[in-house]
């Protein structure tokens, strides 16, 4: 307790001490006690932003009219592509996004470097040429310093030219001489009155400088939005990225005329990234901006997120009861230091160039902080038994009610009132009093002076932890208790394997820790897998939660989808008593009869978060967890792991890494004479890649696309593949078939298809009648090419411009491993007797195309000139309404009987273009999965199946109750 109780006077002076930080580059200055604004072009003095606007619009302006923009980028919500049948309408905010002049974008500023004059002759200076630059970059990125020296001393160089750098010191010196945009630094902090086991060293850089770099990065030019907008499709409001949501519009209403929002999104994870350094721990903080499209922000390798600080996690020499509160206060003070200038810009604004070199009057509100629940509680300064976003407390977590928001104003007032009666540095008394009113004991949260920042808003609904990890920690455990581990594993192991989908060959019960992707893969089949093994009301509760998690992942929402989300969560609360009745919710003391689960309470805020901030997927922690590897864990392995100068080593490595990344693109463009401005690309075309750097280089330097790292484009089969009649589906088969020339008898034998000739003859007869094309080609004497698989490609059901990755449809013949063949299931359009087109489920047994023998003068008719499929049908036996706990269609094998009374599966030949979707069938297991069945035989061993509408998020909407 020593050092906790101090006199009020001395404790008032206690605080952190750190190196000074610069004031933001602002457009506001003081003169003779008055606030004035400076024109960003001529530095003229004006009293208001309206006066600057009038000045720039005057005829004698300091900004020539020929330098003004002729075109601005269109928000992605308005770019629908040529295939969309639902055009978008809407409007931008009328007072936002004015342009105030011309500045320099990020790459332009690299030309201000002290060695810029040398790079006019040699773009790769200090390296003599591109080859040595690439060699040096490879060595620094992949080898340790000792390994670099060993490489340069190899005898291999005795007979070959050596690189210009002769030692690792010279190489690293050259890398350190590259231009750097936002340099890292180390601040030594002191926590007066409390000693620590290690010095407090904060590795950080000014967040405002990082935001300027992101906002002016020309790589993202065609993937940025600068104005709030409202978009409607089919009479429904759309909520996509932040700029399409309510919060962006409301904040813009309160900003000066012409201002541009640069919404700040933070991410942090308290996973230690430096455990290799003898006990030192640092937790990273990341930043991005909401102007960048969420599809780009969602990929860690695209550099839309930047690290701005490594928070020191030190051990204080105090009683363990005070360790957490002191560490939390240290974290908040470090955040206050890193974001001080960014908070000033949120209040006062500053001029900032965008990727097109246009100067904008920028404000930087904090709109989201991506983190897990414990960190959200620390950020909101509330205790663990209270929600960080609503007024709910522990006993209200499972009540299914949306409680009022826990606003930042409310929390700050509680802290102020508490500080009036108890000294915040009297940790014992203050902490106890704080917990009594559901506070954590943090008395100066970093967001307290960040304009427009409120924890109930910026602690946005987060899918990875609140959705997927919640499912793993709770619903999956309820299922294990109800169904039993052995039975649950048996149902997962026998499911049919599909290419590109995770198959749990050993079951799911034994896994103690999973990634977010594995959580999703279990959710994909869990509802159908437990059918028959759990009470219907229990299944209904689980399905409602999975419905909610799937709907929450929509990249675009509408009022209807939000109603569906709210209804799904309401259904769970209506049926959750079945979980208690099954004694599935258990703790250390046995069965529990409550739902005091903090993450369950957070789900109540998801719908309102979508309306305020847009789609939840743009705030998923998937990307920040990936950033821990790409930006942190791999990085610190390159230090010498000596704690005495660890922080300085980190600073050098961090500066070097970012310099190399930016210089690589700069030198490539500069050496080829390309412009450093990424021109607006307004063509309404299909999207196959979300790699902005690759898109830019492919347009201006198509021969250099291999120089760009990151996600590669999705192969677009709509360009050269076979298209369906409505051009919404593309198909691709290998040029060389797996079997080049089989006879009809060969096919019947190899593929075990006794009625293939009957089905083919029926197809030829009906096609001839419908098209009027007769043929003399006779399948009995013809030859066939066959394939074991084909690819099916669709457009996104949410955003038709986006081409989805193709899906593989298998049709392998019987073998030792697959005694009945390895054949996938699809949805196919068929013509009924009444002339109406209907969707049916079928299994693809053969992919083939008739051939014309060499020397023959026959011509194949159109209907035999494209690939065909032999399929075997299923028929629907129950609808989702008949099984409300599952809300799935169930199907059964279709059989026919010949004249001799023999019963066999109903097969037919159809064009490959009649296929509309790949589908997944899960056997109707009943109360217990059958023994002797494996994943290789399950589709052949069972007769009844559930059509799994959770197979993937794209088809989830398609398999609604109206699709048949």
Number of C-alpha atoms within 10 A of each C-alpha: 10 8 12 17 14 14 11 13 8 9 17 12 9 13 15 14 12 15 9 8 12 8 12 18 15 19 21 19 12 9 8 6 7 8 13 18 19 19 22 23 15 11 11 13 18 17 13 14 20 13 14 19 17 11 17 20 14 11 11 9 13 17 19 12 12 7 10 13 13 6 9 14 15 17 22 16 22 15 19 19 17 12 15 15 10 12 15 19 14 13 12 17 16 14 16 23 22 19 21 24 24 21 20 20 25 24 25 19 15 19 16 11 16 11 15 15 13 13 16 13 10 17 22 24 20 20 19 14 12 17 12 16 22 13 11 21 18 11 17 21 13 11 13 16 19 9 14 18 16 12 16 16 14 9 9 11 12 9 7 8 8 12 17 13 18 12 17 21 13 12 24 18 14 17 22 17 16 22 23 19 19 19 18 20 19 18 18 13 19 18 16 12 12 13 16 13 9 14 16 19 22 23 24 23 23 22 24 23 18 21 24 20 22 25 25 26 24 25 26 25 23 24 23 22 25 24 25 28 21 19 20 18 15 11 11 13 20 24 28 26 27 29 27 26 24 19 21 23 21 12 14 22 15 10 19 18 17 21 26 28 29 25 24 21 21 24 24 25 19 16 13 20 23 19 14 17 17 10 13 19 19 22 19 24 22 22 22 22 26 24 25 23 23 22 15 21 22 20 20 21 18 19 21 22 26 22 23 25 25 27 24 23 21 21 19 18 12 16 10 10 11 17 14 15 18 21 17 21 20 23 21 22 18 24 21 20 21 23 20 21 20 28 26 21 24 24 16 19 25 23 26 28 24 26 27 22 21 21 24 26 26 27 28 26 24 25 25 26 26 27 26 21 19 13 18 22 22 23 22 27 28 24 21 19 18 24 27 30 27 20 17 23 19 15 14 20 24 21 16 18 14 18 18 12 18 21 18 21 13 13 21 17 11 16 21 14 10 18 15 9 9 17 17 22 23 17 20 15 15 22 20 14 16 23 16 11 15 21 26 25 30 26 24 17 23 23 20 18 15 20 17 19 21 23 27 21 25 24 26 27 33 25 26 25 19 22 25 21 20 18 24 22 12 15 19 21 18 22 25 18 17 20 21 15 16 13 18 23 21 22 26 24 18 26 24 21 19 19 11 9 12 14 19 18 15 13 19 21 17 10 8 8 11 11 12 18 13 17 19 22 17 21 25 21 21 22 24 26 25 28 22 16 19 18 17 18 19 24 26 24 26 28 24 26 23 25 21 24 23 22 21 26 17 19 18 20 23 19 14 11 16 20 11 17 24 18 15 21 21 19 20 24 18 15 19 21 17 19 23 18 13 16 16 24 21 16 8 6 6 10 14 15 14 16 20 17 16 23 20 19 27 23 23 23 21 24 22 15 21 26 22 23 26 27 28 25 23 27 27 22 24 21 19 26 18 14 24 23 13 13 22 20 16 11 18 20 14 17 20 15 17 12 16 10 11 16 19 17 17 21 18 16 20 20 20 24 19 18 20 20 12 18 20 18 18 21 19 19 19 18 16 12 11 14 13 20 19 22 18 14 16 12 8 11 14 18 17 17 19 23 23 22 20 24 22 22 22 15 13 17 16 12 10 14 17 11 11 18 12 15 14 14 15 15 14 20 20 20 9 10 16 19 20 17 10 8 12 15 21 25 23 21 16 11 7 10 17 14 12 14 17 18 16 17 16 14 20 15 13 14 19 15 18 13 14 21 18 12 18 19 16 14 18 21 14 11 17 16 11 9 11 10 14 13 14 9 17 11 16 12 9 15 21 21 18 24 22 20 21 18 18 26 25 23 22 15 17 13 17 21 21 20 22 20 18 20 18 18 24 23 25 22 21 16 12 7 10 15 12 20 22 25 26 24 24 22 19 23 19 16 10 10 7 6 8 9 13 13 17 17 27 26 26 25 25 25 26 26 20 22 19 14 12 7 6 7 8 12 13 17 18 11 16 19 13 15 22 21 23 22 26 20 22 23 15 18 12 15 16 14 12 13 14 14 21 26 23 23 22 24 24 19 20 16 14 11 11 8 6 6 8 8 11 13 16 17 24 21 23 20 20 24 22 18 23 19 20 22 22 24 25 24 28 21 19 13 13 16 20 15 8 9 18 18 18 19 19 20 26 17 14 16 14 20 22 23 21 26 25 25 19 18 16 18 17 16 17 13 18 14 13 6 9 13
